[in-house]
């Protein structure tokens, strides 16, 4: 790989990311940044001594089957920015131990430096790795390629298809399989197939039952908050540096190109379902309620090859993803791995997945499947074992431990998830967020309680002095406890924010999970520099908006309704979309906007008639509702004032709200269509 000379690229979600020029020299990217403390160095050295670094099978498997790497490290987006930049992580390959990175995480980050074309099964199965957060897999069929999980972006998927065809010979894509409903597994589909070929049936697009609903619905209702929280979990504003972003556990990062979606024309509905496509026999296993609400594994019986989707990768995954999503079911996840183990794992000779690297040999495959099965099961059972003895959600992460035998297996390490936040998630799933103490049932907001704490502790100077003392002793979690109170009480206290940032930074350096590491380091970055201003190019296209149901769009209008502005309003609107035969009643009452499908009010205040095809440009921001009315594409019958009232209540959410106090939340003034659907949240990486 060639080291990049440019200082800035565009990363996940199209947000500006600094590719730090001095990363290879071990220099901190921030003028206020600190080196690892002696306590952090001692902790990292202890990890180097205690973890099984002599087990190097993952590195052997990671290299196996390598065919070629491209002569480029960047892939450009159609919009002109950098969609993908593998070269920005090249400093990881210089053979140096970085004390600012947990040794286990550094190992994972190096393993994820796979880049190029790899053979999984001779003359049958191939992967292009290192072109996006996920792998794109190619199954050689009788006449072409069957593509599994075409990445996040059109540009990276197209580059991967072009590269494999250059290396192995031109073959058409005859089918695409979406393993599940997260964006890094379908977003690049337009880079490998044409929609017209899918609609005609020439190309099959295969997906699990519920795929379309979950691909869109999971990231709509809280999408703005999820995207803002993604800045912390994925560290999308952190420079790629030993002191910043090093990895995303299941891959390096997320590509920032055009995210598309072509509706599947083959749906796998049964628990186990067999299908032969262009001479390739596949047995699909639906695994709902695991890593995604709609997901499926695939077995190739004629090849003895098992595709594990994102259910079994090189890490223990999120039960609760920090960007925000419904808490997952660790027990069900374990059970579905067990189903795969007994249905396919007894015979499989190769196991490959949408992330990480393959495993070969039946003994090795069963070892990894059992390790992950048992880790998810123990997470569920072990946490509930403690919860049933009174351990609460605010204690569990300090008490629950993964069994020692699993801790010694690399495939059972928690990179994408973390033992700490996953254990809390299990209690939250079964018992909710309350710990049973009435004090925490209706607590004060931190900005309201913090001034009292500061007063009782003797003021800012005493807190800063004690915080510095605790920091210098390596008591970082105690230090954050009191400094966080001070920052909430005095959000403009720069000394307090700087010291809290120093504390966060050391905690971040010590984390094995990049999701947790990134969250601490991103918070430190914003405490020091504030939230970077401005907006960035959008990374997704119109497909996700077009795929929304009208009901989902109306539901989100309800979320965007400001109840204070709507106070006293009362009206009913009949909405009719003749081209698809839908009809709704949209009602405003008690400051709340609701809708019901397949109904019409007998005496509506207003009836709006518009074809769904003409509503979509409004949803995407390509036209306003007023434009469609003026052109005759939308017809209003009744009280026009009701339409104006509804418009006046709708708020467009902005991404610049504060996550940490005193970091300068901002609003970007935009001229927007009140009925425009904001871009959905990024679900890449689960």
Buried (B, 14 or more C-beta within 10 A) or exposed (E): BEEBEEEBBBBBBBBBBBBBBBBBEBBBBBEBBBBBBEBBBEBBEEBBEEBEEEEEBBEEBBEBBBBEBBEBBBBBBEBEBBBBBBBBBBBBEEEEEBBBBBBBBBBBBBBBBBBBBBBBBEEBBBBBBBBBBBBBBBBBBEEBBBBBBBBBBBBBBBBBBBBBBEBBEEBBBBBBBBBBBBBBBBBBBBBBBEBEBBEEEEBBBBBBBBBBBBBBBBBBBBBBBBBBBBBBBBBBBBBBBBBBBBBBBBBBBBBBBBBBBBBBBBBBEEBBBEBEBBEBEBBBBBBBBBBBBBBBBBBBBEBBBBBBBBBBBBBBBBBBBBBBBEBBBBBBBBBBBBBBBEBBBEEBBBBBBBBBBBBBEBEBBBBBBBBBBBBBBBBBBBBBEBBEEEBBBBBBBEEBEBEEEBBBBBBBBBBBBBBBBBBBBBBBBEBEEBBEEEEEEEEEEBEEBBBEBBEEBEEBEEBBEBBBEBBEEBBBEBBBBBBBBBBBBBBEBEBBBBBBBBBBBBBBBBBBBBBBBBBBBBBBBBBBBBBBEEEBBEBBBBBBBBBBBBBBBBBBBBBBBEEEBBEEBEBBBBBBBEEEEBBBBBBBEEBEBBBBEEEBBEEBBBBBBBBBEBBBBBBBBEBBBBBBBEEEBBEBEBBEEBBEBBBEBBEBBBBBBBBBBBBEBBEEEEEEBBBBBBBBBBBBBB
